[in-house]
Amino acid sequence: MIRNRGVGSRIFDGANYLSLFLVALVTFIPFYYVIVASLSPIKQVLTESIILWPEKFTFTSYHMILTTPSFVRALFFTIFITVVGTAINMLFTSTLGYSLSKKRFRARRTILMLIVFSMMFSGGLIPTYLVVKQLGMINSFWALMLPGAISAFNLIVLKNFFASIPEALEDSARIDGCSNFGIFLRIALPLSLPALASFTLFYAVGNWNQFFAAIMYMNNSRYWTLQVVLRQLVIIGDSTGYGQVIDDASKTAFPETLKYAAIVVATLPILMVYPFLQKYFVKGVLMGSVKE
């Protein structure tokens, strides 16, 4: 039976909706301005007369950005890091999480203690750099993927998700002659799709936003990620080879519009992934966060 909602409950819900709308508006307006400014003529940007819509659309800034070898190289390098790095993240996290979810695995408690310990204490910046250097991964894309291949938090949540799968399903599969690896592929992974989709997005966003690790481990600008190049273009401007790009672009586009276009190009690809995986967020994370 549906109970009638009181006036106080309706007012509370209305206040929540209004607050969320205002927060969404404050979040959306800056990004909308960046998009409009990147498509606006030079004069409109210089006079700061942009309100809601460009006086005239121009794609000069995007043309300059997407024909700049350094920017395009960083874009494809970041896409490669995101795709391959996320695959490595999910491979290691899912296999280890599934192993730790089995009580018959004798070393599970010891490994879990080490994982929890790593959440509270880290090796530090210098020791981590020395390890990466000794492994010969400086100026290598492996330095951006292997050191952070497993997130301790994601691993624990995914492990709890695997533990919630009824053992009767696995017993039935074993009776039918299925191996442990077959059970993992045909039963555990399909049933854990919400959690896998959620953590895939988390890892993908982290890999796409690689910045500090790229600065630390990449001494050659040819291996810079998109976020590093974006910083050089937006903040420093002309100190690492992008000055010529801006000088050339200034003949046809104001440098500010180049910065806006670069921000849009660096943001849209990963932003477009969210709508496809959003429905898995609440179910995937909450189910694995409750320990039975």
BALOBA-1460 file (C-alpha; in Angstrom, 3 decimals):
// residues 292
<rec num="1" residu="m" x="0.000" y="0.000" z="0.000"/>
<rec num="2" residu="i" x="1.351" y="3.399" z="-0.989"/>
<rec num="3" residu="r" x="1.173" y="5.938" z="1.807"/>
<rec num="4" residu="n" x="0.380" y="9.563" z="1.078"/>
<rec num="5" residu="r" x="3.418" y="11.748" z="1.406"/>
<rec num="6" residu="g" x="3.241" y="14.686" z="3.756"/>
<rec num="7" residu="v" x="3.940" y="18.317" z="2.967"/>
<rec num="8" residu="g" x="7.270" y="18.210" z="4.806"/>
<rec num="9" residu="s" x="8.463" y="15.275" z="2.709"/>
<rec num="10" residu="r" x="7.540" y="17.052" z="-0.510"/>
<rec num="11" residu="i" x="9.313" y="20.231" z="0.561"/>
<rec num="12" residu="f" x="12.403" y="18.204" z="1.466"/>
<rec num="13" residu="d" x="12.428" y="16.483" z="-1.929"/>
<rec num="14" residu="g" x="11.913" y="19.790" z="-3.712"/>
<rec num="15" residu="a" x="14.836" y="21.334" z="-1.839"/>
<rec num="16" residu="n" x="17.018" y="18.351" z="-2.791"/>
<rec num="17" residu="y" x="16.071" y="18.624" z="-6.466"/>
<rec num="18" residu="l" x="16.745" y="22.365" z="-6.440"/>
<rec num="19" residu="s" x="20.130" y="21.883" z="-4.774"/>
<rec num="20" residu="l" x="21.143" y="19.176" z="-7.245"/>
<rec num="21" residu="f" x="20.011" y="21.329" z="-10.151"/>
<rec num="22" residu="l" x="22.090" y="24.272" z="-8.934"/>
<rec num="23" residu="v" x="25.153" y="22.059" z="-8.431"/>
<rec num="24" residu="a" x="24.732" y="20.586" z="-11.917"/>
<rec num="25" residu="l" x="24.319" y="24.075" z="-13.370"/>
<rec num="26" residu="v" x="27.451" y="25.375" z="-11.665"/>
<rec num="27" residu="t" x="29.345" y="22.352" z="-12.983"/>
<rec num="28" residu="f" x="27.999" y="22.617" z="-16.516"/>
<rec num="29" residu="i" x="28.373" y="26.361" z="-17.145"/>
<rec num="30" residu="p" x="32.234" y="26.482" z="-17.170"/>
<rec num="31" residu="f" x="32.469" y="23.543" z="-19.553"/>
<rec num="32" residu="y" x="29.783" y="25.033" z="-21.779"/>
<rec num="33" residu="y" x="31.701" y="28.313" z="-21.876"/>
<rec num="34" residu="v" x="34.872" y="26.491" z="-22.903"/>
<rec num="35" residu="i" x="33.051" y="24.771" z="-25.772"/>
<rec num="36" residu="v" x="31.440" y="28.009" z="-26.969"/>
<rec num="37" residu="a" x="34.717" y="29.940" z="-26.693"/>
<rec num="38" residu="s" x="36.576" y="27.291" z="-28.666"/>
<rec num="39" residu="l" x="34.090" y="27.724" z="-31.521"/>
<rec num="40" residu="s" x="33.971" y="31.537" z="-31.378"/>
<rec num="41" residu="p" x="35.776" y="34.075" z="-33.583"/>
<rec num="42" residu="i" x="38.863" y="35.872" z="-32.337"/>
<rec num="43" residu="k" x="37.119" y="39.206" z="-31.871"/>
<rec num="44" residu="q" x="34.382" y="37.782" z="-29.695"/>
<rec num="45" residu="v" x="36.921" y="36.071" z="-27.427"/>
<rec num="46" residu="l" x="39.084" y="39.188" z="-27.169"/>
<rec num="47" residu="t" x="36.175" y="41.411" z="-26.223"/>
<rec num="48" residu="e" x="34.777" y="38.771" z="-23.832"/>
<rec num="49" residu="s" x="31.355" y="39.211" z="-25.408"/>
<rec num="50" residu="i" x="30.452" y="35.526" z="-25.351"/>
<rec num="51" residu="i" x="27.112" y="34.999" z="-23.656"/>
<rec num="52" residu="l" x="25.233" y="31.900" z="-24.783"/>
<rec num="53" residu="w" x="26.146" y="31.336" z="-28.426"/>
<rec num="54" residu="p" x="29.006" y="32.246" z="-30.786"/>
<rec num="55" residu="e" x="28.342" y="35.053" z="-33.250"/>
<rec num="56" residu="k" x="29.913" y="32.884" z="-35.926"/>
<rec num="57" residu="f" x="31.133" y="29.313" z="-35.739"/>
<rec num="58" residu="t" x="34.776" y="28.683" z="-36.569"/>
<rec num="59" residu="f" x="36.757" y="25.460" z="-36.301"/>
<rec num="60" residu="t" x="40.165" y="27.026" z="-36.832"/>
<rec num="61" residu="s" x="41.341" y="26.217" z="-33.304"/>
<rec num="62" residu="y" x="40.377" y="22.553" z="-33.639"/>
<rec num="63" residu="h" x="42.098" y="22.369" z="-36.989"/>
<rec num="64" residu="m" x="45.294" y="23.790" z="-35.512"/>
<rec num="65" residu="i" x="45.193" y="21.447" z="-32.515"/>
<rec num="66" residu="l" x="44.421" y="18.299" z="-34.504"/>
<rec num="67" residu="t" x="47.117" y="19.047" z="-37.076"/>
<rec num="68" residu="t" x="49.822" y="19.623" z="-34.465"/>
<rec num="69" residu="p" x="52.065" y="16.504" z="-34.422"/>
<rec num="70" residu="s" x="52.922" y="16.824" z="-30.729"/>
<rec num="71" residu="f" x="49.283" y="17.043" z="-29.644"/>
<rec num="72" residu="v" x="48.115" y="14.248" z="-31.944"/>
<rec num="73" residu="r" x="50.973" y="11.999" z="-30.787"/>
<rec num="74" residu="a" x="50.052" y="12.634" z="-27.151"/>
<rec num="75" residu="l" x="46.386" y="11.926" z="-27.928"/>
<rec num="76" residu="f" x="47.077" y="8.538" z="-29.505"/>
<rec num="77" residu="f" x="49.597" y="7.672" z="-26.790"/>
<rec num="78" residu="t" x="46.993" y="8.439" z="-24.124"/>
<rec num="79" residu="i" x="44.379" y="6.352" z="-25.938"/>
<rec num="80" residu="f" x="46.850" y="3.469" z="-26.069"/>
<rec num="81" residu="i" x="47.659" y="3.818" z="-22.372"/>
<rec num="82" residu="t" x="43.955" y="3.948" z="-21.506"/>
<rec num="83" residu="v" x="42.957" y="0.886" z="-23.533"/>
<rec num="84" residu="v" x="45.923" y="-1.365" z="-22.749"/>
<rec num="85" residu="g" x="46.332" y="-0.109" z="-19.182"/>
<rec num="86" residu="t" x="42.668" y="-0.666" z="-18.359"/>
<rec num="87" residu="a" x="42.841" y="-4.187" z="-19.805"/>
<rec num="88" residu="i" x="45.860" y="-4.935" z="-17.580"/>
<rec num="89" residu="n" x="44.106" y="-3.406" z="-14.562"/>
<rec num="90" residu="m" x="40.990" y="-5.511" z="-15.006"/>
<rec num="91" residu="l" x="42.954" y="-8.687" z="-15.774"/>
<rec num="92" residu="f" x="45.017" y="-8.489" z="-12.601"/>
<rec num="93" residu="t" x="42.213" y="-7.191" z="-10.387"/>
<rec num="94" residu="s" x="39.607" y="-9.729" z="-11.492"/>
<rec num="95" residu="t" x="41.877" y="-12.780" z="-11.348"/>
<rec num="96" residu="l" x="43.360" y="-11.893" z="-7.954"/>
<rec num="97" residu="g" x="39.971" y="-10.846" z="-6.582"/>
<rec num="98" residu="y" x="38.408" y="-14.139" z="-7.646"/>
<rec num="99" residu="s" x="41.253" y="-16.127" z="-6.078"/>
<rec num="100" residu="l" x="40.979" y="-14.244" z="-2.786"/>
<rec num="101" residu="s" x="37.226" y="-14.819" z="-2.660"/>
<rec num="102" residu="k" x="37.756" y="-18.576" z="-2.240"/>
<rec num="103" residu="k" x="38.074" y="-19.792" z="1.347"/>
<rec num="104" residu="r" x="40.011" y="-22.854" z="0.216"/>
<rec num="105" residu="f" x="42.867" y="-20.564" z="-0.867"/>
<rec num="106" residu="r" x="45.161" y="-20.891" z="2.151"/>
<rec num="107" residu="a" x="47.223" y="-17.758" z="1.603"/>
<rec num="108" residu="r" x="44.200" y="-15.502" z="1.169"/>
<rec num="109" residu="r" x="44.378" y="-13.961" z="4.663"/>
<rec num="110" residu="t" x="48.061" y="-13.148" z="4.355"/>
<rec num="111" residu="i" x="47.630" y="-11.580" z="0.941"/>
<rec num="112" residu="l" x="44.601" y="-9.586" z="2.106"/>
<rec num="113" residu="m" x="46.572" y="-8.257" z="5.069"/>
<rec num="114" residu="l" x="49.342" y="-7.105" z="2.725"/>
<rec num="115" residu="i" x="46.791" y="-5.450" z="0.439"/>
<rec num="116" residu="v" x="45.136" y="-3.606" z="3.320"/>
<rec num="117" residu="f" x="48.580" y="-2.579" z="4.585"/>
<rec num="118" residu="s" x="49.352" y="-1.046" z="1.194"/>
<rec num="119" residu="m" x="46.207" y="1.089" z="1.499"/>
<rec num="120" residu="m" x="47.509" y="2.706" z="4.687"/>
<rec num="121" residu="f" x="51.229" y="2.873" z="3.924"/>
<rec num="122" residu="s" x="53.052" y="3.402" z="0.640"/>
<rec num="123" residu="g" x="56.685" y="2.981" z="-0.334"/>
<rec num="124" residu="g" x="57.105" y="6.674" z="-1.026"/>
<rec num="125" residu="l" x="57.980" y="8.669" z="-4.100"/>
<rec num="126" residu="i" x="61.745" y="8.084" z="-4.234"/>
<rec num="127" residu="p" x="61.676" y="4.303" z="-3.549"/>
<rec num="128" residu="t" x="58.962" y="3.877" z="-6.157"/>
<rec num="129" residu="y" x="60.975" y="5.819" z="-8.706"/>
<rec num="130" residu="l" x="64.083" y="3.740" z="-7.946"/>
<rec num="131" residu="v" x="62.133" y="0.512" z="-8.424"/>
<rec num="132" residu="v" x="60.769" y="1.690" z="-11.771"/>
<rec num="133" residu="k" x="64.247" y="2.795" z="-12.830"/>
<rec num="134" residu="q" x="65.890" y="-0.488" z="-11.822"/>
<rec num="135" residu="l" x="63.275" y="-2.370" z="-13.813"/>
<rec num="136" residu="g" x="64.245" y="-0.347" z="-16.897"/>
<rec num="137" residu="m" x="60.834" y="1.240" z="-17.366"/>
<rec num="138" residu="i" x="61.927" y="4.891" z="-17.545"/>
<rec num="139" residu="n" x="60.673" y="6.407" z="-20.829"/>
<rec num="140" residu="s" x="58.530" y="3.323" z="-21.335"/>
<rec num="141" residu="f" x="54.755" y="3.100" z="-21.461"/>
<rec num="142" residu="w" x="55.001" y="0.212" z="-18.968"/>
<rec num="143" residu="a" x="55.895" y="2.751" z="-16.278"/>
<rec num="144" residu="l" x="52.409" y="4.229" z="-16.620"/>
<rec num="145" residu="m" x="50.584" y="0.908" z="-16.413"/>
<rec num="146" residu="l" x="52.374" y="-1.674" z="-14.262"/>
<rec num="147" residu="p" x="53.153" y="0.228" z="-10.999"/>
<rec num="148" residu="g" x="49.458" y="0.954" z="-10.484"/>
<rec num="149" residu="a" x="48.087" y="-2.158" z="-12.129"/>
<rec num="150" residu="i" x="45.944" y="-3.049" z="-9.092"/>
<rec num="151" residu="s" x="43.942" y="-0.682" z="-6.918"/>
<rec num="152" residu="a" x="43.638" y="-2.105" z="-3.413"/>
<rec num="153" residu="f" x="40.182" y="-0.620" z="-2.875"/>
<rec num="154" residu="n" x="38.837" y="-1.894" z="-6.208"/>
<rec num="155" residu="l" x="40.339" y="-5.310" z="-5.526"/>
<rec num="156" residu="i" x="38.663" y="-5.672" z="-2.139"/>
<rec num="157" residu="v" x="35.269" y="-4.569" z="-3.446"/>
<rec num="158" residu="l" x="35.499" y="-6.914" z="-6.438"/>
<rec num="159" residu="k" x="36.641" y="-9.751" z="-4.176"/>
<rec num="160" residu="n" x="33.513" y="-9.288" z="-2.025"/>
<rec num="161" residu="f" x="31.406" y="-9.266" z="-5.179"/>
<rec num="162" residu="f" x="32.857" y="-12.605" z="-6.277"/>
<rec num="163" residu="a" x="32.313" y="-13.986" z="-2.761"/>
<rec num="164" residu="s" x="28.588" y="-13.204" z="-3.023"/>
<rec num="165" residu="i" x="28.168" y="-15.639" z="-5.931"/>
<rec num="166" residu="p" x="26.469" y="-18.845" z="-4.657"/>
<rec num="167" residu="e" x="28.853" y="-21.778" z="-4.418"/>
<rec num="168" residu="a" x="26.121" y="-24.073" z="-5.712"/>
<rec num="169" residu="l" x="26.598" y="-22.611" z="-9.186"/>
<rec num="170" residu="e" x="30.283" y="-23.470" z="-9.166"/>
<rec num="171" residu="d" x="29.604" y="-26.950" z="-7.786"/>
<rec num="172" residu="s" x="27.137" y="-27.596" z="-10.598"/>
<rec num="173" residu="a" x="29.709" y="-26.462" z="-13.147"/>
<rec num="174" residu="r" x="32.349" y="-28.786" z="-11.677"/>
<rec num="175" residu="i" x="29.923" y="-31.702" z="-11.889"/>
<rec num="176" residu="d" x="29.510" y="-30.899" z="-15.585"/>
<rec num="177" residu="g" x="33.292" y="-31.061" z="-15.999"/>
<rec num="178" residu="c" x="34.098" y="-27.350" z="-16.000"/>
<rec num="179" residu="s" x="37.585" y="-26.352" z="-14.828"/>
<rec num="180" residu="n" x="38.340" y="-23.574" z="-12.357"/>
<rec num="181" residu="f" x="39.352" y="-21.258" z="-15.186"/>
<rec num="182" residu="g" x="36.167" y="-22.146" z="-17.068"/>
<rec num="183" residu="i" x="34.074" y="-21.351" z="-13.991"/>
<rec num="184" residu="f" x="35.807" y="-18.000" z="-13.733"/>
<rec num="185" residu="l" x="35.139" y="-17.151" z="-17.389"/>
<rec num="186" residu="r" x="31.654" y="-18.594" z="-17.815"/>
<rec num="187" residu="i" x="30.071" y="-17.998" z="-14.402"/>
<rec num="188" residu="a" x="31.980" y="-15.513" z="-12.243"/>
<rec num="189" residu="l" x="32.654" y="-12.861" z="-14.879"/>
<rec num="190" residu="p" x="29.151" y="-12.773" z="-16.462"/>
<rec num="191" residu="l" x="27.499" y="-12.547" z="-13.039"/>
<rec num="192" residu="s" x="29.880" y="-9.772" z="-12.018"/>
<rec num="193" residu="l" x="29.264" y="-7.600" z="-15.065"/>
<rec num="194" residu="p" x="27.953" y="-4.573" z="-13.080"/>
<rec num="195" residu="a" x="31.046" y="-4.481" z="-10.877"/>
<rec num="196" residu="l" x="33.392" y="-5.115" z="-13.800"/>
<rec num="197" residu="a" x="31.813" y="-2.306" z="-15.827"/>
<rec num="198" residu="s" x="32.080" y="0.121" z="-12.914"/>
<rec num="199" residu="f" x="35.718" y="-0.589" z="-12.185"/>
<rec num="200" residu="t" x="36.581" y="-0.594" z="-15.864"/>
<rec num="201" residu="l" x="35.400" y="2.988" z="-16.024"/>
<rec num="202" residu="f" x="37.269" y="3.907" z="-12.822"/>
<rec num="203" residu="y" x="40.501" y="2.482" z="-14.208"/>
<rec num="204" residu="a" x="39.932" y="4.052" z="-17.629"/>
<rec num="205" residu="v" x="39.458" y="7.514" z="-16.136"/>
<rec num="206" residu="g" x="42.594" y="7.080" z="-14.043"/>
<rec num="207" residu="n" x="44.649" y="6.014" z="-17.049"/>
<rec num="208" residu="w" x="43.261" y="8.788" z="-19.218"/>
<rec num="209" residu="n" x="44.227" y="11.371" z="-16.577"/>
<rec num="210" residu="q" x="47.800" y="10.117" z="-16.189"/>
<rec num="211" residu="f" x="49.800" y="13.202" z="-15.277"/>
<rec num="212" residu="f" x="52.143" y="12.888" z="-12.306"/>
<rec num="213" residu="a" x="53.515" y="9.489" z="-13.333"/>
<rec num="214" residu="a" x="54.137" y="10.767" z="-16.855"/>
<rec num="215" residu="i" x="56.122" y="13.705" z="-15.497"/>
<rec num="216" residu="m" x="58.126" y="11.444" z="-13.184"/>
<rec num="217" residu="y" x="58.965" y="8.595" z="-15.527"/>
<rec num="218" residu="m" x="58.944" y="10.223" z="-18.967"/>
<rec num="219" residu="n" x="62.059" y="12.325" z="-19.638"/>
<rec num="220" residu="n" x="61.351" y="12.440" z="-23.371"/>
<rec num="221" residu="s" x="58.508" y="14.709" z="-24.483"/>
<rec num="222" residu="r" x="57.602" y="12.179" z="-27.194"/>
<rec num="223" residu="y" x="56.159" y="9.966" z="-24.440"/>
<rec num="224" residu="w" x="54.113" y="12.637" z="-22.713"/>
<rec num="225" residu="t" x="50.453" y="11.943" z="-22.106"/>
<rec num="226" residu="l" x="47.671" y="14.239" z="-23.209"/>
<rec num="227" residu="q" x="47.289" y="15.755" z="-19.754"/>
<rec num="228" residu="v" x="50.952" y="16.809" z="-19.636"/>
<rec num="229" residu="v" x="50.747" y="18.342" z="-23.102"/>
<rec num="230" residu="l" x="47.541" y="20.105" z="-22.107"/>
<rec num="231" residu="r" x="49.273" y="21.597" z="-19.080"/>
<rec num="232" residu="q" x="52.156" y="22.806" z="-21.221"/>
<rec num="233" residu="l" x="49.742" y="24.387" z="-23.665"/>
<rec num="234" residu="v" x="47.334" y="25.933" z="-21.158"/>
<rec num="235" residu="i" x="49.673" y="27.021" z="-18.353"/>
<rec num="236" residu="i" x="53.204" y="27.278" z="-19.734"/>
<rec num="237" residu="g" x="52.259" y="27.966" z="-23.330"/>
<rec num="238" residu="d" x="55.549" y="28.224" z="-25.182"/>
<rec num="239" residu="s" x="58.297" y="26.714" z="-23.040"/>
<rec num="240" residu="t" x="58.444" y="23.202" z="-24.524"/>
<rec num="241" residu="g" x="58.009" y="23.506" z="-28.228"/>
<rec num="242" residu="y" x="54.397" y="24.647" z="-28.256"/>
<rec num="243" residu="g" x="55.386" y="28.275" z="-28.632"/>
<rec num="244" residu="q" x="55.795" y="27.771" z="-32.365"/>
<rec num="245" residu="v" x="52.368" y="26.199" z="-32.516"/>
<rec num="246" residu="i" x="50.857" y="29.199" z="-30.787"/>
<rec num="247" residu="d" x="52.842" y="31.631" z="-32.942"/>
<rec num="248" residu="d" x="51.645" y="29.945" z="-36.106"/>
<rec num="249" residu="a" x="48.097" y="29.698" z="-34.823"/>
<rec num="250" residu="s" x="47.980" y="33.350" z="-33.813"/>
<rec num="251" residu="k" x="47.780" y="34.257" z="-37.495"/>
<rec num="252" residu="t" x="44.392" y="32.611" z="-37.740"/>
<rec num="253" residu="a" x="43.234" y="31.896" z="-34.186"/>
<rec num="254" residu="f" x="43.772" y="33.576" z="-30.850"/>
<rec num="255" residu="p" x="45.885" y="31.425" z="-28.478"/>
<rec num="256" residu="e" x="43.090" y="31.340" z="-25.904"/>
<rec num="257" residu="t" x="40.831" y="29.539" z="-28.352"/>
<rec num="258" residu="l" x="43.576" y="26.951" z="-28.859"/>
<rec num="259" residu="k" x="43.584" y="26.299" z="-25.130"/>
<rec num="260" residu="y" x="39.808" y="25.936" z="-25.072"/>
<rec num="261" residu="a" x="39.879" y="23.556" z="-28.031"/>
<rec num="262" residu="a" x="42.607" y="21.472" z="-26.396"/>
<rec num="263" residu="i" x="40.563" y="21.207" z="-23.203"/>
<rec num="264" residu="v" x="37.507" y="20.019" z="-25.144"/>
<rec num="265" residu="v" x="39.500" y="17.439" z="-27.120"/>
<rec num="266" residu="a" x="41.106" y="16.148" z="-23.912"/>
<rec num="267" residu="t" x="37.783" y="15.900" z="-22.070"/>
<rec num="268" residu="l" x="35.161" y="14.667" z="-24.517"/>
<rec num="269" residu="p" x="36.508" y="11.149" z="-25.326"/>
<rec num="270" residu="i" x="36.443" y="9.870" z="-21.755"/>
<rec num="271" residu="l" x="33.273" y="11.829" z="-20.998"/>
<rec num="272" residu="m" x="31.436" y="10.024" z="-23.773"/>
<rec num="273" residu="v" x="32.039" y="6.677" z="-22.070"/>
<rec num="274" residu="y" x="30.019" y="7.570" z="-18.967"/>
<rec num="275" residu="p" x="26.486" y="7.238" z="-20.414"/>
<rec num="276" residu="f" x="27.153" y="3.647" z="-21.495"/>
<rec num="277" residu="l" x="28.310" y="2.483" z="-18.041"/>
<rec num="278" residu="q" x="26.362" y="4.759" z="-15.718"/>
<rec num="279" residu="k" x="23.575" y="2.241" z="-15.098"/>
<rec num="280" residu="y" x="26.100" y="-0.200" z="-13.576"/>
<rec num="281" residu="f" x="27.544" y="2.224" z="-11.010"/>
<rec num="282" residu="v" x="25.184" y="1.918" z="-8.042"/>
<rec num="283" residu="k" x="24.520" y="-1.804" z="-8.419"/>
<rec num="284" residu="g" x="28.135" y="-2.700" z="-9.110"/>
<rec num="285" residu="v" x="29.767" y="-0.767" z="-6.297"/>
<rec num="286" residu="l" x="27.168" y="-1.263" z="-3.562"/>
<rec num="287" residu="m" x="26.805" y="-5.022" z="-4.014"/>
<rec num="288" residu="g" x="30.536" y="-5.538" z="-3.650"/>
<rec num="289" residu="s" x="30.902" y="-3.137" z="-0.736"/>
<rec num="290" residu="v" x="28.759" y="-5.220" z="1.611"/>
<rec num="291" residu="k" x="30.543" y="-8.145" z="3.216"/>
<rec num="292" residu="e" x="28.419" y="-11.139" z="3.967"/>
